[in-house]
Amino acid sequence: MSVRTISIHCAKCRVLLYKYHKGGRGGLVKCFLDRIVEDRTVGDLRCPGCGREFARAQMIQGRPAHKIIQGKVYTKGMSKR
């Protein structure tokens, strides 16, 4: 499986939230905590720029993860060339 680094931004104010090692081909649904390379948030799953909640904490496949609320973030670096 190829892993690439993507950046995850707030859809409202465009602030960088995470740099994340994305695996697989699908869209961004969840972020496993052990794959987050750089975290620009305070850890409360809210955007530091506008305060909007962008994810919820969950356990997925026995691993802690952030379940992304669709429409609250956009990504850069997803397309594979």
C-alpha positions as CSV (number, residue, x, y, z in Angstrom):
1,M,0.0,0.0,0.0
2,S,1.4,3.4,-0.9
3,V,1.4,6.1,1.8
4,R,1.5,9.7,1.0
5,T,1.5,12.9,3.1
6,I,-1.6,15.1,2.7
7,S,-2.5,18.4,4.4
8,I,-5.9,18.8,6.0
9,H,-7.3,22.3,6.2
10,C,-10.5,23.9,7.7
11,A,-13.1,24.4,5.0
12,K,-14.3,27.7,6.5
13,C,-11.1,29.6,7.3
14,R,-8.5,27.5,5.4
15,V,-6.2,27.1,8.4
16,L,-3.9,24.0,8.3
17,L,-5.1,21.5,10.8
18,Y,-2.9,18.4,10.2
19,K,-0.3,16.8,8.0
20,Y,-1.3,13.2,7.8
21,H,0.1,10.0,6.3
22,K,-2.8,8.8,4.1
23,G,-3.0,5.2,2.9
24,G,-5.3,3.7,0.4
25,R,-7.2,5.2,-2.5
26,G,-10.5,6.4,-1.0
27,G,-11.6,9.7,0.4
28,L,-10.6,11.0,3.8
29,V,-13.0,9.6,6.4
30,K,-10.9,9.1,9.5
31,C,-7.4,10.0,10.8
32,F,-5.6,7.5,12.9
33,L,-3.7,9.3,15.6
34,D,-0.5,7.4,15.0
35,R,-0.4,8.6,11.4
36,I,-0.7,12.3,12.2
37,V,2.7,13.8,11.3
38,E,2.1,17.4,12.4
39,D,-0.9,18.6,14.5
40,R,-1.6,22.3,14.5
41,T,-4.7,22.0,16.7
42,V,-4.9,22.2,20.5
43,G,-6.2,18.6,20.6
44,D,-9.9,19.5,21.1
45,L,-10.9,18.6,17.5
46,R,-11.7,22.3,16.8
47,C,-10.2,24.6,14.3
48,P,-7.7,27.0,16.0
49,G,-8.8,29.7,13.5
50,C,-12.6,29.8,13.7
51,G,-13.3,27.3,16.5
52,R,-15.5,25.1,14.4
53,E,-15.6,21.3,15.3
54,F,-14.2,19.3,12.4
55,A,-13.9,15.7,13.9
56,R,-15.1,13.4,16.6
57,A,-12.9,11.1,18.7
58,Q,-13.6,7.3,18.2
59,M,-12.0,3.9,18.4
60,I,-11.8,2.4,14.9
61,Q,-10.4,-1.2,14.5
62,G,-9.1,-1.0,18.1
63,R,-7.1,2.2,17.4
64,P,-7.8,5.8,18.5
65,A,-8.9,7.9,15.6
66,H,-10.5,11.2,14.6
67,K,-13.7,10.6,12.5
68,I,-13.8,13.5,10.1
69,I,-17.2,15.4,9.8
70,Q,-17.7,15.6,6.1
71,G,-17.7,19.1,4.6
72,K,-15.8,20.6,7.5
73,V,-12.3,20.0,6.0
74,Y,-10.6,19.9,2.6
75,T,-7.4,18.2,1.7
76,K,-4.4,18.9,-0.5
77,G,-2.1,16.2,-1.9
78,M,-4.8,13.5,-2.3
79,S,-4.5,13.0,-6.1
80,K,-2.0,10.3,-7.1
81,R,-0.2,11.1,-10.3
